[in-house]
Amino acid sequence: MMEVIESVKEMQRRAEALRLAGHTLSLVPTMGFLHEGHLELMRVAKKHSDILIISIFVNPTQFGPTEDFQQYPRDPEGDLKKAGEVGVDIVFMPTAGQMYPPGSQTKVRVEKVTQHLCGLSRPGHFEGVTTVVAKLFNITKPHIAVFGQKDYQQLTVISRMVMDLDMDIEIIGVPTVREPDGLAMSSRNSYLTPEQRRSALCLKESLELAEKMVMEGERNCAVVKQAIEALIRSRPFTRIDYVSLCHPVTLEEVDAFGEETLLALAVKVGETRLIDNTLIRRPGK
Ligand code: PAF
């Protein structure tokens, strides 16, 4: 039977007891409104552990003042049903009061890899993410935690935090799950009108265009970036936040395609901000 736990203390007691009994615990942190991408993270986590914990918490501290915290889609009943079907053992579902009681004043900040890509347009976002994830790790005590590669920078930032703070947790990244037409799965896709939904395909098409150009011999990042920007601008409702070709570890912009280059995109389609990315490998000589 799947357990649902709302209290921090009770979750800690349960996790500790399971560890003492010799179980391997995995955690998939989520903000709910679960889709196939989340379920895939859970299936992977299940393969690496015998107790699968997920957290469902729409974390207010990672949203900017003008962002969509209030509107963020929520479906706790649907989420519990889906979690049950995948075989989740424990759902940790705290209230904001449980996670941030009055008086809390500690934050976790990763310095450099947060200064690029989404860090530029969402100040404070990653501090909110690392703080809540560190807390979720301390509450659920996992051996393994699983995150999606769709949020490539988030995965990078969390891996860095785990290394720097000597957290004894293995971080596993899972490839992006896409809709049949290629749109990366995201809870925010639910905001899109049918016309915007069609325009949103320009993210996936940009990744394909860049891969094709590099495959055909292009090595100049500025040329590829220009082609992508033209493609995105040709679609209605779109506004580019960033198109970045960068080093896959430091996330610093690069001028020429190296052995591996990360292409990361953030595009507003109407009022909905979407992200996508791919790791581009330079073809061998
Ligand atoms: O990726 C998310 O849904 C969130 O950023 C996370 C990791 C659950 C932290 O709130």
Boltz pocket constraint, residues with backbone or C-beta under 6 A from the ligand:
constraints:
  - pocket:
      binder: B
      contacts: [[A, 29], [A, 30], [A, 31], [A, 57], [A, 59], [A, 62], [A, 128], [A, 129], [A, 132], [A, 133], [A, 151], [A, 154]]
      max_distance: 6.0
